[in-house]
Amino acid sequence: MLTAEIRHISMQTSSRNLDLYLADPVKFLRRYVTMDETCAHHFDPEMKLQSIQWKHPTSGQVSKDHIGHKVMASVCWDREGVRMIDYL
């Protein structure tokens, strides 16, 4: 839950951004960079291929725990396109 102070700061920031946009929309959009984060699935195709190969019953098994996992992707972009993608 947002506190009254955080809501007030958010409203002030939004109001300032709106004023800057109304004063010069082209300049504002040229300088504005935004960011979002999302979880993405990642897997190693080599490990996937190893896990589906036929093996002798006494041979070791490939651990499927490491075949796929989620990573956090942070993406920054501006009006010209994506500026940075960082995977954590």
N, C-alpha and C positions, 0 to 999 in steps of 0.2 A: 504494500500500500504506500502510495506517495504521501509524504508529509505536506503540510500547507506551504512550508518554506521551499521545498523542491518544486511544487506546482508553480509557485510565484516566480522562481528563477527560470523555470521552463517557459513560462508565459513572457517574461522579459526578453529572453533570448529569441523566441519566435517573433516577437514584435520588432526587435532590432533587425532580424533577418528580413522581415517583410519590408521594413523601411529601406534597407539597402537595396532590395530587389526593385522596389517601386522607383527609387532614385535612378538606377541604371541597370536594367535587367540583363543586358549583354555582359557588362562587367561582372555582375554578381554571379551569373552562371558560368562564366569563364574561370572564376576563382573557386567555385564551390566544389568540394570533394566530399563524398559520402562513403560510408563503409557498412558492410553487413557481414555477419558470420553465420555459417551453417555447418552441419555435420555431413560428411561425405563418406561413402563406402570406398575402401581401398583394398585391392587384393593383388597378390603377386601371381601373374599367370604361370610362371615356372612352377611355383609351389602347387598351383591348382592342377597342372598337368601331372606332376609327380604323384599327387594324391589319387588320381584315377587310373594309374598304371597297374597292370596285373602284377602281383608279387607272390612269391612263394610263402606259404603259411608261416614259416619260421623266420622270414626276413623281418626287419624292423618296419614299423609303420610310420608314415609321415604324420606328424602332428597337424591335425586340421585346425587347431586353435589359432595358428599363425597364418592361415590361408587368407583370411580377410579380416579387416578391422575398420573402425571408423576413425576418421581424422577430422580435426576442426579446420575449416577453410575460412580465412578472412579475406574479403575482397574489397578493394578500394577503387572507386571510379569517379570520373568527372564527365562533363558533357562530351568529351572527345572519345571516351571509352574506358576500358579497364586500365588502371594504373599499376596495380599491384595485387598479387595473389600470394598469400602466405599460408602454409600448412603447418599446423601444430601437432 
